[in-house]
Amino acid sequence: MVAMITFADVTKRYPGGIIALDGVSVDIQEGEFVFVTGPSGAGKTTLIRLLLAQEKPSSGQVLVARRNVRALRESSIPFLRRNIGVVFQDFRLIDSRTVFENIAVTLEVLGLPQKTIRTRVTHIMDLLGLGHLMKSYPPMLSGGEQQRVAIARAVVNDPPLIVADEPTGNLDPALSVEVMDLLKEANGRGATVIVATHSRELMERYRTRCIYLERGQKVDERMTGGDAE
Amino acid sequence: MKNLRRAGYFLKGAVLNLTRHPLYSSVGILTLCVSLILVGFLGLFMWKADQVIEEMSGGLKLTVYLEAEITPGAVEELTRVILDSWPEVDDVTFHTHEEDRARNRNLLPRELLEELDPSLIPAQPFLEVQLAISRVTEARIDKMIEWFRSLAQVQGVDEVLFGADKISVAYSLIQGARNLGVFIAAVIVLAALFFVVTTTRLIVEGRRKEIQVLLLVGATKNFVRIPHYIEGVLQGLMAGALAFIVVWLLQHQLLSNLRAEALLQVPVNLLPTGMGVWFILGGGVLGLLGSALGIARYLRLSQ
């Protein structure tokens, strides 16, 4: 197995002495589905920001898809992010663009021809049951539909890594399961998926590895799910 | 091929952004338009100021009276020396004594002329020296006045008549207008730029979420920046055309009113059509500058 993500003794200190992550070491293998959980302020969001190179670690090493985030030049960050599909609790859709345009933006950034973009966006929209919403604008959609659009945007270019920060935080339990199933399907197609969540119910539903953070430190790591030991 | 596709995408993105955000686009165009109108009026003022003041000062002239026996060769030599010595001199014209007599005749009352023997009207050949006061510089004005005074000592020259005070006053007027113009220009151009940059920053702030999403899906900063620049240029071009139309209508209205009040009797066109091109180009440049400065800080702080 090859590690998709390696956190080696990572500490992230913010100005004012706040320590968001404190000596965290984690390996996540290619094709794995991992939950990261813990109470508010545990360091889940900081961990995701480090993965996306929105922050650099104060000490230790963060390797994502074999790239060292700490040593990454600013001009190389976009190329790292093209390997990562991101999903957020607040969806982060562009209100002035249609659903189609919101999903297409991931492929436009790659400079693909319009014809390819049209084909791939249409395909992913059909796959996620969004075909009828092509010309709709995000504010016209329900929370569940908006999150499905966000997932479509994250997976349309088949990234090797998908990172979701509280993707079900704004959704009811039924929709939460639907969203998690979509992420599981992406994992089934070969993507490594990391989901930061508070939801114990979701974690118990899937048999998968779960990393527990508390006050910036990794306090536990075990398998979840009905038949987990 | 990929670059061409990307250029097409940027252009399309810029045009779509204009239509996707009609409020922001209108505010941007209006801001640029108002700034261009201010800068345009100022430009017009500065462009015309020298000319107007020079016309108001009556076209400054010196009269160099010559001795009656002066030879044509000496007149030619004197003319050449004046023109070569002073770039501030616009023209030198020789007038014969008959022309001087005719000129003086016109100055005399008709009743007197009826009684007067024409040969008794004083006349003398002279050179009329026309100055371009806008070319006069502070360093040379006193030297120039002194030089023309001393011309009276030259053989063949009888007397030099000119109002040194008038030249100094006209020069001070021009200089004052120039300094004031440069000061106002600097203030207005800076204010216009500040106005445009602040508005662009507010517009960028309104589109913060869109820019953040683009960066998160792997857009390079140029990918965000370039359509924004093109959008700025397009807004500027539209604002330039609009500003020209507004300024043209205003000057048309102003001139019509002046003509109606009989304050203006000669045909004047303050704003030739060619100026439209400058307005539009100026708009494009201002739009580009505003969008570049407006987004620069935001992108610098964004990761």
Interface residues (C-beta under 8 A of the other chain):
Chain A: L52 A53 Q54 E55 S75 I77 P78 F79 L80 R81 R82 V86 R92 L93 I94 D95 S96 R97 V105 T106 E108 V109 L110 G111 P113 R153
Chain B: K2 R5 R6 Y9 R20 H21 K209 E210 Q212 V213 L214 L215 L216 V217 G218 A219 T220 K221 F223 Q303
